[in-house]
Amino acid sequence: MKVLITGGAGFIGHHLAIYLKNLGYDVTCVDNLLRSSKEAINALRDEGINLLVADVTDYHSLSNALKDSRPDVIVHAAALISVTESFIIPDEYIKCNAIGTLNAARLGCELGIDRFIYISSAAVYGNPIKLPIAEDHPLNPISPYGLSKLMGEEVVKLYSRICGVKYVILRLFNVYGLRQPLNEYSGVVRKFVERVSMGLSPIIYGDGSQSRDFIHVTDVCRAVELSLSTKAFNDVYNVGSGRPISINELAELIISASGLNLKPIYEAPRAGDIKHSYADISKICNRLGFKPSVTIEEGIKELITAHQV
Ligand SMILES: NC(=O)c1ccc[n+]([C@@H]2O[C@H](COP(=O)([O-])OP(=O)(O)OC[C@H]3O[C@@H](n4cnc5c(N)ncnc54)[C@H](O)[C@@H]3O)[C@@H](O)[C@H]2O)c1
């Protein structure tokens, strides 16, 4: 089966490309490389995975780049991904994440693909009114990022109605793993690991009792693999661990894995931070046979070990 991954030189995209290649899939990646790390690009090159350069916001450049690739499935992971940045350049977020998805879905129809897998986000839910968050939770995004991902979901459903392409929408919670880029918008796991690896205390905003659902990137890859062949398509699934972890617990796990004697630094809470968020994963477990396989303890150990060598 030929799989095309947009955003394939990104954090999740390149892990997925390598994971699927190792399972025997014929994988091609497309990316504009603007937010890709050298590590991810090198990892793709080392694995001999084809990487095409095109921008999903430009239909003609995308179509031109993909005209010979004839994929059976498109996994659409290309996106701008920072909630904070989305308030600064909301128009860019809508363009990339909504129009980019429209272009990818439209092209998928033109290429006659069988299935479109859309990498969405728990940000489409907004502030949870019920925990754990199930797929039928109200969709009330509270950032331009969340809105742009929700617009992407609607675009995918529209193109399924227009041309009959099957779809699976995966709403990812907080993804972490090796080779996650470090920048001002990185997730909390990446930031804590970086500070602790330098012998510095992690910085917690608020009292640290706020909780999140952390899912290892390998488990995300497994969820996509299951989506490639499931008969339960044309549906939406949460991808999380189903286990809430407080930011205090996360900091403790990272500090204790490092073997250092550090105490977190507490700073003022950030405006708009959601208190608790974790996924109800019963739907993906029951219908797709998904089961998270990497515990947060194992995932943290892997990251700390990688940073110590
Ligand atoms: N990382 C998380 O915790 C998380 C959580 C929920 C959902 N997601 C979703 O997962 C997907 C992948 O996220 P990630 O963490 O790997 O982010 P990432 O920034 O590492 O990867 C995204 C990739 O898309 C590429 N890209 C961006 N705009 C593009 C464009 N216009 N044309 C072509 N390529 C473009 C970037 O260069 C980058 O390589 C995104 O759709 C994101 O919304 C991620």
The ligand as an SDF file (V2000), in Angstrom:
LIG
                    3D

 44 48  0  0  0  0  0  0  0  0999 V2000
    2.5660   17.4010   18.8110 N   0  0  0  0  0  0  0  0  0  0  0  0
    1.4080   17.3060   19.4440 C   0  0  0  0  0  0  0  0  0  0  0  0
    1.3560   17.1850   20.6860 O   0  0  0  0  0  0  0  0  0  0  0  0
    0.1140   17.3030   18.6680 C   0  0  0  0  0  0  0  0  0  0  0  0
   -1.0910   17.2120   19.3970 C   0  0  0  0  0  0  0  0  0  0  0  0
   -2.2800   17.2270   18.6940 C   0  0  0  0  0  0  0  0  0  0  0  0
   -2.2950   17.2750   17.3120 C   0  0  0  0  0  0  0  0  0  0  0  0
   -1.1120   17.3730   16.6240 N   0  0  0  0  0  0  0  0  0  0  0  0
   -1.1760   17.4330   15.1630 C   0  0  0  0  0  0  0  0  0  0  0  0
   -0.2110   16.5410   14.6480 O   0  0  0  0  0  0  0  0  0  0  0  0
    0.2800   17.0370   13.3910 C   0  0  0  0  0  0  0  0  0  0  0  0
    1.7960   17.0010   13.3690 C   0  0  0  0  0  0  0  0  0  0  0  0
    2.2880   17.7790   14.4650 O   0  0  0  0  0  0  0  0  0  0  0  0
    3.8270   17.7550   14.8960 P   0  0  0  0  0  0  0  0  0  0  0  0
    3.8800   17.8040   16.3760 O   0  0  0  0  0  0  0  0  0  0  0  0
    4.5370   16.6860   14.1720 O   0  0  0  0  0  0  0  0  0  0  0  0
    4.2770   19.1930   14.3580 O   0  0  0  0  0  0  0  0  0  0  0  0
    5.5890   19.6170   13.5280 P   0  0  0  0  0  0  0  0  0  0  0  0
    5.5890   21.1050   13.4850 O   0  0  0  0  0  0  0  0  0  0  0  0
    6.7860   18.9190   14.0720 O   0  0  0  0  0  0  0  0  0  0  0  0
    5.2900   19.0240   12.0900 O   0  0  0  0  0  0  0  0  0  0  0  0
    4.4580   19.6510   11.1580 C   0  0  0  0  0  0  0  0  0  0  0  0
    5.1640   19.6010    9.8210 C   0  0  0  0  0  0  0  0  0  0  0  0
    4.2970   20.2080    8.8630 O   0  0  0  0  0  0  0  0  0  0  0  0
    5.0950   20.9980    8.0150 C   0  0  0  0  0  0  0  0  0  0  0  0
    4.2820   22.0790    7.4480 N   0  0  0  0  0  0  0  0  0  0  0  0
    3.7640   23.1380    8.1120 C   0  0  0  0  0  0  0  0  0  0  0  0
    3.0940   23.9030    7.2570 N   0  0  0  0  0  0  0  0  0  0  0  0
    3.2000   23.3230    6.0380 C   0  0  0  0  0  0  0  0  0  0  0  0
    2.7380   23.6560    4.7420 C   0  0  0  0  0  0  0  0  0  0  0  0
    2.0390   24.7910    4.5230 N   0  0  0  0  0  0  0  0  0  0  0  0
    3.0190   22.8270    3.7090 N   0  0  0  0  0  0  0  0  0  0  0  0
    3.7410   21.7060    3.9160 C   0  0  0  0  0  0  0  0  0  0  0  0
    4.2230   21.3330    5.1110 N   0  0  0  0  0  0  0  0  0  0  0  0
    3.9530   22.1480    6.1600 C   0  0  0  0  0  0  0  0  0  0  0  0
    6.2140   21.5440    8.9000 C   0  0  0  0  0  0  0  0  0  0  0  0
    7.3550   21.9570    8.1430 O   0  0  0  0  0  0  0  0  0  0  0  0
    6.4930   20.3620    9.8100 C   0  0  0  0  0  0  0  0  0  0  0  0
    7.5270   19.5460    9.2850 O   0  0  0  0  0  0  0  0  0  0  0  0
   -0.3230   18.4350   13.2120 C   0  0  0  0  0  0  0  0  0  0  0  0
   -1.4020   18.3300   12.3240 O   0  0  0  0  0  0  0  0  0  0  0  0
   -0.8140   18.8040   14.6060 C   0  0  0  0  0  0  0  0  0  0  0  0
   -1.9330   19.6570   14.5390 O   0  0  0  0  0  0  0  0  0  0  0  0
    0.0870   17.3890   17.2780 C   0  0  0  0  0  0  0  0  0  0  0  0
  1  2  1  0
  2  3  2  0
  2  4  1  0
  4  5  1  0
  4 44  2  0
  5  6  2  0
  6  7  1  0
  7  8  2  0
  8  9  1  0
  8 44  1  0
  9 10  1  0
  9 42  1  0
 10 11  1  0
 11 12  1  0
 11 40  1  0
 12 13  1  0
 13 14  1  0
 14 15  2  0
 14 16  1  0
 14 17  1  0
 17 18  1  0
 18 19  2  0
 18 20  1  0
 18 21  1  0
 21 22  1  0
 22 23  1  0
 23 24  1  0
 23 38  1  0
 24 25  1  0
 25 26  1  0
 25 36  1  0
 26 27  1  0
 26 35  1  0
 27 28  2  0
 28 29  1  0
 29 30  1  0
 29 35  2  0
 30 31  1  0
 30 32  2  0
 32 33  1  0
 33 34  2  0
 34 35  1  0
 36 37  1  0
 36 38  1  0
 38 39  1  0
 40 41  1  0
 40 42  1  0
 42 43  1  0
M  CHG  2   8   1  16  -1
M  END
$$$$
